[in-house]
Amino acid sequence: MKKIFTSALAATITLCFIAVIANTALFSQSTDPHAGCDHAKEAPAVDPHAGHDHANETPAVDPHAGHDHAKKAPVADPHAGHNHAAADSCSADPHAGHDHSAHASAGKMPVAELFKQMCEHKIKTIDCDECRYELGAVKITDQTKAMLKTQKLSQEKRQEEITFRGELEYDNQLFRTVASIVPGIISSIAVRSGDSVEQGQILAVVESAELSHIALDLRKLVAEHELAQKKLNREELLHEKKVGAMQTVQEARAARDLAAIEIKCSKERLAMFGLSDKEISTIIAGRSDSTQKGQLKIVAPISGRVVKVHVNIGSALNEQQAILDVVDIRQLRAIGQIKESDISAVLPELKKGNIKGFITTQAFPGMLYPVKAVSADASLRTTSRTLGIQLAVNNSDELLRPGMFIEGSLQIGLSQQKPVLPATALLEDEEDSFVFIKYNDSLYLRRDITLESKRGDTIVIGSGIDEGAEVVTEGAFLLKSDILRGKMGAGCAH
């Protein structure tokens, strides 16, 4: 009995061990039930036709009948035979092994050469729907064609252009610092920074004891002058009647003239403080209470904008201390930095006084502002090896502000024919500039170009396409998305 029990226990352990091995094998094959199995010799556990002779009969329900799955991976497994340690999965990079820089270099290739290229499918690349994009070629539908507009590359008269970068500044001839000539206290300020002011407008009021003394002294001098004049008149009358001496007349005349001189000096001093002739006349007449109290009105010397207020209400002022700054920004100066290699072309033309150009700003990228070169700096910037050119800028609408960075160009010499296109035709891929040209009604080709200059909504082509080429000017981004699909994760199937 003991021997029978031992045999039964051994058999049970063996069956359990076989079951564990079988389950482990099934688990390891769960991700690919056909990998490595010879279905010609043994049917898997999930095959309901186990034991059937499939060599003589091909059931319609068994898609694997007669197949040697050890040699060929099933259709359901797209990764069979792939070395995933060496490359990423197909779903993550459908273009593994493709040269995605091909379409960039193809943009510089002659058109005739494009049509000679062969792809991996053993046909001409230009005819392959899966590989055509690598040549920068796009075959379009009628729907896409309706969204495109083209224009033939044409010539226009253009002068040689010297490009530059720089910065806007104030015109120092239109900048005024408003100061108080007398010491005192700021009693009121009528403006703030950025306010627009007109010439003669009151900006602030200063209370000054010195001004009050000068105003009172003027009234005193006027009274003394009137008295001296009356005394002179009396002495002259006495002298005519042979009663008074001539010396007395002369002394009276000298006293009157001295009083007149003192009045004149007092008036000039008040004028230096900013008082007008009318205001001085009111002081003499005794009708200017504010001036007699020492209240000095600070007015705008020019029309413009308040740049900065240097004081506050209640601030004590010293003589000649700045109160605020006013500048007229309707005329600005731009400092354009030209390259050292361009100096020989610019300076001779600058002496003739006929250099004009345009500038643009980041704030208003679509707007062109005309400029005129007026002078050049006396020396180069040692750090950048550039020469500053002073440019007069008309800013009548006051949209531009000093401190803005600018880009622009100066027009030099006589006009020449240049190939031009609308700026909407220009596309960019990293550092490359390119356009699309129409080859036929359904085929468009990428052509890399060099850009000579750009002015507003117009570009001047340096090289890359010939005159007469029909260029896509609207909707080109639709074509760009097709040829750059390799970078966006879509493309041909493998």
ZAMIKOL-360930 format. One record per residue (C-alpha): residue number from 1; residue in three letters; x, y, z. Coordinates in steps of 0.02 Angstrom, whole numbers, always signed. Example, Ala and Ser with C-alpha at 12.3 -4.5 7.8 and 13.67 -1.06 7.14 Angstrom:
ZAMIKOL-360930
R   pos   code       c1       c2       c3
R     1    Ala     +615     -225     +390
R     2    Ser     +684      -53     +357
end
This chain:
ZAMIKOL-360930
R   pos   code       c1       c2       c3
R     1    Met       +0       +0       +0
R     2    Lys     +142     +119      +42
R     3    Lys     +222      +85     -127
R     4    Ile      +58     +122     -218
R     5    Phe      +38     +287     -122
R     6    Thr     +217     +339     -165
R     7    Ser     +189     +303     -351
R     8    Ala      +27     +402     -350
R     9    Leu     +111     +550     -265
R    10    Ala     +254     +549     -392
R    11    Ala     +129     +544     -536
R    12    Thr      +34     +692     -461
R    13    Ile     +193     +795     -442
R    14    Thr     +242     +755     -621
R    15    Leu      +72     +810     -688
R    16    Cys      +83     +973     -589
R    17    Phe     +257    +1007     -657
R    18    Ile     +197     +975     -836
R    19    Ala      +49    +1091     -808
R    20    Val     +163    +1230     -744
R    21    Ile     +278    +1211     -895
R    22    Ala     +128    +1213    -1013
R    23    Asn      +55    +1371     -932
R    24    Thr     +225    +1457     -940
R    25    Ala     +241    +1416    -1125
R    26    Leu      +66    +1481    -1160
R    27    Phe     +103    +1642    -1063
R    28    Ser     +265    +1674    -1157
R    29    Gln     +173    +1652    -1323
R    30    Ser      +24    +1763    -1276
R    31    Thr      +94    +1914    -1370
R    32    Asp     +121    +1812    -1529
R    33    Pro      +31    +1645    -1531
R    34    His     +114    +1589    -1693
R    35    Ala     +294    +1643    -1664
R    36    Gly     +415    +1499    -1677
R    37    Cys     +279    +1362    -1690
R    38    Asp     +282    +1228    -1825
R    39    His      +97    +1217    -1864
R    40    Ala     +130    +1083    -1992
R    41    Lys     +177     +963    -1852
R    42    Glu      +74    +1019    -1703
R    43    Ala      -84    +1120    -1689
R    44    Pro      -96    +1248    -1547
R    45    Ala     -218    +1223    -1405
R    46    Val     -333    +1353    -1480
R    47    Asp     -344    +1259    -1648
R    48    Pro     -514    +1170    -1652
R    49    His     -450    +1058    -1794
R    50    Ala     -321     +966    -1690
R    51    Gly     -292     +793    -1763
R    52    His     -361     +833    -1935
R    53    Asp     -261     +797    -2090
R    54    His     -247     +971    -2166
R    55    Ala     -129     +909    -2299
R    56    Asn     -277     +827    -2389
R    57    Glu     -413     +948    -2341
R    58    Thr     -416    +1137    -2331
R    59    Pro     -558    +1194    -2220
R    60    Ala     -627    +1366    -2263
R    61    Val     -625    +1416    -2081
R    62    Asp     -439    +1382    -2057
R    63    Pro     -337    +1524    -2136
R    64    His     -173    +1441    -2083
R    65    Ala     -197    +1272    -2169
R    66    Gly      -39    +1213    -2254
R    67    His      +62    +1362    -2196
R    68    Asp     +231    +1343    -2116
R    69    His     +217    +1478    -1984
R    70    Ala     +390    +1443    -1920
R    71    Lys     +458    +1518    -2082
R    72    Lys     +332    +1657    -2117
R    73    Ala     +257    +1776    -1991
R    74    Pro      +68    +1791    -1995
R    75    Val      -12    +1944    -2072
R    76    Ala      -80    +1994    -1902
R    77    Asp      +97    +2021    -1836
R    78    Pro     +177    +2170    -1928
R    79    His     +335    +2159    -1822
R    80    Ala     +386    +1979    -1858
R    81    Gly     +570    +1974    -1904
R    82    His     +603    +2155    -1853
R    83    Asn     +756    +2196    -1749
R    84    His     +679    +2313    -1621
R    85    Ala     +841    +2329    -1526
R    86    Ala     +921    +2416    -1673
R    87    Ala     +778    +2532    -1723
R    88    Asp     +617    +2604    -1656
R    89    Ser     +450    +2525    -1695
R    90    Cys     +372    +2561    -1865
R    91    Ser     +227    +2652    -1788
R    92    Ala     +346    +2776    -1704
R    93    Asp     +449    +2811    -1860
R    94    Pro     +372    +2755    -2026
R    95    His     +522    +2829    -2119
R    96    Ala     +661    +2727    -2039
R    97    Gly     +804    +2720    -2161
R    98    His     +740    +2864    -2269
R    99    Asp     +845    +3020    -2303
R   100    His     +727    +3160    -2251
R   101    Ser     +852    +3293    -2305
R   102    Ala     +825    +3239    -2484
R   103    His     +686    +3363    -2519
R   104    Ala     +793    +3505    -2453
R   105    Ser     +939    +3467    -2570
R   106    Ala     +818    +3427    -2711
R   107    Gly     +760    +3607    -2705
R   108    Lys     +930    +3657    -2775
R   109    Met     +936    +3515    -2903
R   110    Pro     +900    +3556    -3087
R   111    Val     +723    +3510    -3135
R   112    Ala     +783    +3389    -3268
R   113    Glu     +881    +3293    -3136
R   114    Leu     +728    +3276    -3026
R   115    Phe     +641    +3173    -3160
R   116    Lys     +788    +3051    -3170
R   117    Gln     +788    +3001    -2986
R   118    Met     +735    +2823    -2942
R   119    Cys     +656    +2773    -2777
R   120    Glu     +665    +2613    -2673
R   121    His     +510    +2549    -2762
R   122    Lys     +609    +2534    -2925
R   123    Ile     +512    +2672    -3013
R   124    Lys     +547    +2854    -3044
R   125    Thr     +531    +2950    -2882
R   126    Ile     +429    +3088    -2965
R   127    Asp     +298    +2956    -3012
R   128    Cys     +293    +2871    -2841
R   129    Asp     +152    +2931    -2731
R   130    Glu     +246    +2870    -2578
R   131    Cys     +416    +2947    -2614
R   132    Arg     +379    +3100    -2722
R   133    Tyr     +383    +3218    -2574
R   134    Glu     +569    +3181    -2550
R   135    Leu     +602    +3280    -2710
R   136    Gly     +501    +3428    -2647
R   137    Ala     +367    +3385    -2776
R   138    Val     +181    +3392    -2742
R   139    Lys      +40    +3322    -2849
R   140    Ile     -119    +3417    -2809
R   141    Thr     -305    +3386    -2826
R   142    Asp     -429    +3503    -2908
R   143    Gln     -488    +3554    -2735
R   144    Thr     -312    +3608    -2683
R   145    Lys     -284    +3693    -2850
R   146    Ala     -435    +3804    -2819
R   147    Met     -350    +3871    -2662
R   148    Leu     -186    +3918    -2750
R   149    Lys     -140    +4078    -2840
R   150    Thr      +14    +4097    -2949
R   151    Gln     +112    +4239    -3026
R   152    Lys     +252    +4242    -3153
R   153    Leu     +421    +4303    -3093
R   154    Ser     +445    +4475    -3168
R   155    Gln     +575    +4613    -3170
R   156    Glu     +558    +4784    -3089
R   157    Lys     +675    +4932    -3078
R   158    Arg     +767    +4930    -2913
R   159    Gln     +917    +5022    -2844
R   160    Glu    +1058    +4934    -2755
R   161    Glu    +1009    +4915    -2575
R   162    Ile    +1120    +4922    -2421
R   163    Thr    +1033    +4839    -2274
R   164    Phe    +1060    +4891    -2095
R   165    Arg     +994    +4877    -1919
R   166    Gly     +984    +5014    -1790
R   167    Glu     +881    +5109    -1664
R   168    Leu     +768    +5261    -1658
R   169    Glu     +821    +5414    -1558
R   170    Tyr     +759    +5589    -1518
R   171    Asp     +811    +5732    -1630
R   172    Asn     +916    +5832    -1506
R   173    Gln     +869    +5993    -1597
R   174    Leu     +688    +5964    -1547
R   175    Phe     +722    +5919    -1364
R   176    Arg     +696    +6048    -1227
R   177    Thr     +732    +6041    -1041
R   178    Val     +616    +6161     -949
R   179    Ala     +695    +6238     -794
R   180    Ser     +657    +6374     -667
R   181    Ile     +772    +6524     -673
R   182    Val     +727    +6575     -496
R   183    Pro     +734    +6470     -338
R   184    Gly     +567    +6427     -261
R   185    Ile     +437    +6294     -221
R   186    Ile     +333    +6194     -346
R   187    Ser     +153    +6240     -306
R   188    Ser      +70    +6145     -450
R   189    Ile     +108    +6032     -599
R   190    Ala      -19    +6028     -741
R   191    Val      +50    +5883     -845
R   192    Arg     +114    +5705     -832
R   193    Ser     +242    +5604     -928
R   194    Gly     +181    +5564    -1103
R   195    Asp      +57    +5708    -1112
R   196    Ser      +48    +5807    -1273
R   197    Val      +76    +5994    -1248
R   198    Glu      +67    +6149    -1356
R   199    Gln     +191    +6291    -1361
R   200    Gly     +150    +6418    -1224
R   201    Gln      +44    +6296    -1123
R   202    Ile      +65    +6310     -934
R   203    Leu     +160    +6159     -868
R   204    Ala     +191    +6206     -686
R   205    Val     +187    +6351     -562
R   206    Val     +333    +6401     -450
R   207    Glu     +315    +6513     -297
R   208    Ser     +472    +6620     -281
R   209    Ala     +509    +6755     -153
R   210    Glu     +642    +6825     -270
R   211    Leu     +514    +6850     -408
R   212    Ser     +400    +6940     -287
R   213    His     +541    +7059     -238
R   214    Ile     +584    +7095     -419
R   215    Ala     +402    +7132     -462
R   216    Leu     +385    +7251     -314
R   217    Asp     +551    +7334     -357
R   218    Leu     +488    +7363     -534
R   219    Arg     +334    +7453     -472
R   220    Lys     +443    +7556     -355
R   221    Leu     +560    +7602     -497
R   222    Val     +414    +7653     -606
R   223    Ala     +351    +7768     -468
R   224    Glu     +524    +7843     -444
R   225    His     +538    +7871     -632
R   226    Glu     +373    +7963     -634
R   227    Leu     +431    +8072     -489
R   228    Ala     +598    +8107     -574
R   229    Gln     +507    +8157     -733
R   230    Lys     +397    +8279     -638
R   231    Lys     +549    +8354     -551
R   232    Leu     +637    +8375     -717
R   233    Asn     +487    +8462     -790
R   234    Arg     +482    +8585     -644
R   235    Glu     +668    +8624     -652
R   236    Glu     +659    +8653     -839
R   237    Leu     +514    +8773     -813
R   238    Leu     +610    +8869     -679
R   239    His     +762    +8877     -791
R   240    Glu     +659    +8950     -933
R   241    Lys     +599    +9087     -814
R   242    Lys     +779    +9123     -764
R   243    Val     +743    +9066     -588
R   244    Gly     +828    +8897     -583
R   245    Ala    +1007    +8851     -623
R   246    Met    +1055    +8743     -771
R   247    Gln    +1148    +8624     -656
R   248    Thr     +987    +8583     -565
R   249    Val     +904    +8541     -730
R   250    Gln    +1045    +8425     -778
R   251    Glu    +1040    +8335     -611
R   252    Ala     +852    +8309     -628
R   253    Arg     +872    +8243     -804
R   254    Ala    +1009    +8121     -747
R   255    Ala     +899    +8057     -606
R   256    Arg     +756    +8028     -727
R   257    Asp     +868    +7936     -852
R   258    Leu     +942    +7828     -714
R   259    Ala     +768    +7775     -658
R   260    Ala     +725    +7729     -838
R   261    Ile     +881    +7621     -851
R   262    Glu     +838    +7531     -690
R   263    Ile     +661    +7500     -754
R   264    Lys     +731    +7427     -915
R   265    Cys     +848    +7310     -819
R   266    Ser     +706    +7253     -708
R   267    Lys     +596    +7217     -859
R   268    Glu     +734    +7116     -943
R   269    Arg     +760    +7014     -786
R   270    Leu     +575    +6973     -777
R   271    Ala     +579    +6926     -961
R   272    Met     +721    +6805     -923
R   273    Phe     +606    +6724     -795
R   274    Gly     +485    +6689     -936
R   275    Leu     +364    +6832     -915
R   276    Ser     +292    +6907    -1074
R   277    Asp     +283    +7094    -1112
R   278    Lys      +98    +7089    -1073
R   279    Glu     +129    +7011     -903
R   280    Ile     +263    +7140     -865
R   281    Ser     +144    +7279     -914
R   282    Thr      +14    +7212     -792
R   283    Ile     +146    +7217     -654
R   284    Ile     +184    +7399     -693
R   285    Ala       -1    +7438     -694
R   286    Gly      -21    +7349     -527
R   287    Arg     -145    +7221     -594
R   288    Ser      -37    +7062     -580
R   289    Asp      -76    +6994     -408
R   290    Ser       -2    +6821     -445
R   291    Thr     +167    +6890     -499
R   292    Gln     +174    +7008     -352
R   293    Lys     +146    +6855     -243
R   294    Gly     +294    +6773     -328
R   295    Gln     +198    +6645     -432
R   296    Leu     +297    +6604     -589
R   297    Lys     +209    +6508     -728
R   298    Ile     +318    +6381     -817
R   299    Val     +261    +6363     -999
R   300    Ala     +305    +6242    -1140
R   301    Pro     +440    +6314    -1254
R   302    Ile     +387    +6202    -1400
R   303    Ser     +244    +6088    -1449
R   304    Gly     +277    +5906    -1414
R   305    Arg     +264    +5775    -1278
R   306    Val     +320    +5774    -1098
R   307    Val     +462    +5649    -1086
R   308    Lys     +498    +5656     -901
R   309    Val     +445    +5756     -748
R   310    His     +592    +5783     -631
R   311    Val     +502    +5858     -480
R   312    Asn     +346    +5840     -375
R   313    Ile     +224    +5965     -302
R   314    Gly     +307    +6042     -150
R   315    Ser     +484    +6011     -212
R   316    Ala     +610    +6147     -175
R   317    Leu     +697    +6215     -329
R   318    Asn     +868    +6287     -349
R   319    Glu     +908    +6413     -483
R   320    Gln     +917    +6330     -657
R   321    Gln     +853    +6163     -589
R   322    Ala     +763    +6055     -720
R   323    Ile     +576    +6034     -696
R   324    Leu     +529    +5926     -847
R   325    Asp     +580    +5879    -1024
R   326    Val     +478    +5911    -1182
R   327    Val     +518    +5841    -1355
R   328    Asp     +437    +5849    -1525
R   329    Ile     +430    +5669    -1589
R   330    Arg     +352    +5712    -1756
R   331    Gln     +530    +5711    -1820
R   332    Leu     +649    +5576    -1758
R   333    Arg     +825    +5519    -1793
R   334    Ala     +874    +5339    -1830
R   335    Ile    +1050    +5273    -1812
R   336    Gly    +1077    +5138    -1943
R   337    Gln    +1232    +5031    -1924
R   338    Ile    +1306    +4984    -2093
R   339    Lys    +1442    +4854    -2119
R   340    Glu    +1621    +4907    -2145
R   341    Ser    +1615    +4827    -2318
R   342    Asp    +1470    +4943    -2368
R   343    Ile    +1556    +5106    -2319
R   344    Ser    +1637    +5130    -2490
R   345    Ala    +1465    +5126    -2573
R   346    Val    +1376    +5237    -2446
R   347    Leu    +1494    +5381    -2405
R   348    Pro    +1521    +5445    -2584
R   349    Glu    +1332    +5447    -2611
R   350    Leu    +1306    +5529    -2442
R   351    Lys    +1415    +5676    -2495
R   352    Lys    +1298    +5702    -2642
R   353    Gly    +1153    +5710    -2520
R   354    Asn    +1037    +5595    -2614
R   355    Ile    +1028    +5435    -2509
R   356    Lys     +852    +5384    -2464
R   357    Gly     +780    +5224    -2396
R   358    Phe     +651    +5139    -2288
R   359    Ile     +642    +5067    -2113
R   360    Thr     +527    +4942    -2028
R   361    Thr     +498    +4904    -1845
R   362    Gln     +444    +4751    -1747
R   363    Ala     +296    +4851    -1681
R   364    Phe     +230    +4888    -1857
R   365    Pro     +307    +4752    -1968
R   366    Gly     +197    +4788    -2118
R   367    Met     +230    +4975    -2123
R   368    Leu     +372    +5061    -2217
R   369    Tyr     +437    +5228    -2155
R   370    Pro     +539    +5334    -2277
R   371    Val     +706    +5398    -2214
R   372    Lys     +844    +5510    -2280
R   373    Ala    +1028    +5493    -2236
R   374    Val    +1095    +5658    -2170
R   375    Ser    +1266    +5618    -2095
R   376    Ala    +1385    +5482    -2040
R   377    Asp    +1472    +5455    -1874
R   378    Ala    +1653    +5509    -1859
R   379    Ser    +1715    +5335    -1812
R   380    Leu    +1670    +5150    -1818
R   381    Arg    +1606    +5049    -1673
R   382    Thr    +1755    +4944    -1624
R   383    Thr    +1649    +4801    -1557
R   384    Ser    +1537    +4775    -1708
R   385    Arg    +1647    +4854    -1844
R   386    Thr    +1499    +4955    -1907
R   387    Leu    +1475    +5138    -1951
R   388    Gly    +1326    +5235    -1887
R   389    Ile    +1224    +5331    -2018
R   390    Gln    +1111    +5470    -1955
R   391    Leu     +939    +5457    -2035
R   392    Ala     +797    +5584    -2031
R   393    Val     +629    +5499    -2000
R   394    Asn     +460    +5580    -2029
R   395    Asn     +345    +5527    -1887
R   396    Ser     +197    +5642    -1914
R   397    Asp      +73    +5512    -1849
R   398    Glu     +180    +5488    -1692
R   399    Leu     +172    +5298    -1701
R   400    Leu     +359    +5274    -1687
R   401    Arg     +450    +5296    -1522
R   402    Pro     +633    +5324    -1481
R   403    Gly     +715    +5163    -1423
R   404    Met     +628    +5052    -1551
R   405    Phe     +742    +4933    -1646
R   406    Ile     +733    +4952    -1834
R   407    Glu     +785    +4863    -1993
R   408    Gly     +799    +4951    -2158
R   409    Ser     +886    +4979    -2322
R   410    Leu     +970    +5125    -2410
R   411    Gln     +948    +5144    -2597
R   412    Ile    +1114    +5174    -2684
R   413    Gly    +1156    +5216    -2864
R   414    Leu    +1052    +5199    -3022
R   415    Ser     +898    +5090    -3040
R   416    Gln     +922    +4915    -3112
R   417    Gln     +803    +4777    -3164
R   418    Lys     +776    +4653    -3020
R   419    Pro     +665    +4497    -3009
R   420    Val     +528    +4527    -2880
R   421    Leu     +385    +4428    -2801
R   422    Pro     +253    +4457    -2667
R   423    Ala     +319    +4414    -2494
R   424    Thr     +176    +4288    -2474
R   425    Ala     +266    +4172    -2595
R   426    Leu     +415    +4154    -2479
R   427    Leu     +426    +3999    -2368
R   428    Glu     +560    +3943    -2246
R   429    Asp     +626    +3775    -2187
R   430    Glu     +751    +3802    -2048
R   431    Glu     +883    +3912    -2132
R   432    Asp     +825    +3882    -2311
R   433    Ser     +711    +4000    -2408
R   434    Phe     +607    +3926    -2549
R   435    Val     +455    +3947    -2660
R   436    Phe     +345    +3829    -2760
R   437    Ile     +338    +3839    -2949
R   438    Lys     +203    +3766    -3060
R   439    Tyr     +272    +3627    -3173
R   440    Asn     +104    +3579    -3246
R   441    Asp      -78    +3587    -3195
R   442    Ser      -59    +3453    -3062
R   443    Leu     +127    +3453    -3016
R   444    Tyr     +216    +3587    -2914
R   445    Leu     +402    +3589    -2869
R   446    Arg     +498    +3664    -2725
R   447    Arg     +638    +3781    -2779
R   448    Asp     +765    +3846    -2654
R   449    Ile     +810    +4029    -2679
R   450    Thr     +928    +4161    -2613
R   451    Leu     +844    +4318    -2551
R   452    Glu     +927    +4481    -2603
R   453    Ser     +814    +4595    -2502
R   454    Lys     +641    +4614    -2428
R   455    Arg     +544    +4776    -2422
R   456    Gly     +370    +4770    -2347
R   457    Asp     +264    +4649    -2448
R   458    Thr     +391    +4629    -2589
R   459    Ile     +546    +4520    -2601
R   460    Val     +691    +4532    -2723
R   461    Ile     +755    +4363    -2784
R   462    Gly     +943    +4339    -2794
R   463    Ser     +948    +4167    -2875
R   464    Gly     +860    +3999    -2883
R   465    Ile     +722    +4026    -3011
R   466    Asp     +719    +4098    -3186
R   467    Glu     +617    +4242    -3253
R   468    Gly     +448    +4185    -3315
R   469    Ala     +431    +4044    -3189
R   470    Glu     +253    +4032    -3123
R   471    Val     +266    +4046    -2934
R   472    Val     +134    +4006    -2803
R   473    Thr      +95    +4169    -2712
R   474    Glu      -56    +4114    -2609
R   475    Gly      -88    +3946    -2526
R   476    Ala      +93    +3890    -2534
R   477    Phe      +83    +3829    -2355
R   478    Leu      -31    +3688    -2414
R   479    Leu     +109    +3623    -2524
R   480    Lys     +240    +3649    -2389
R   481    Ser     +145    +3538    -2268
R   482    Asp     +150    +3397    -2396
R   483    Ile     +337    +3398    -2431
R   484    Leu     +381    +3418    -2247
R   485    Arg     +269    +3275    -2189
R   486    Gly     +424    +3174    -2145
R   487    Lys     +458    +3298    -2006
R   488    Met     +278    +3289    -1948
R   489    Gly     +273    +3101    -1929
R   490    Ala     +174    +3049    -2084
R   491    Gly     +226    +2978    -2250
R   492    Cys     +245    +2823    -2356
R   493    Ala     +204    +2650    -2293
R   494    His     +334    +2512    -2286
end
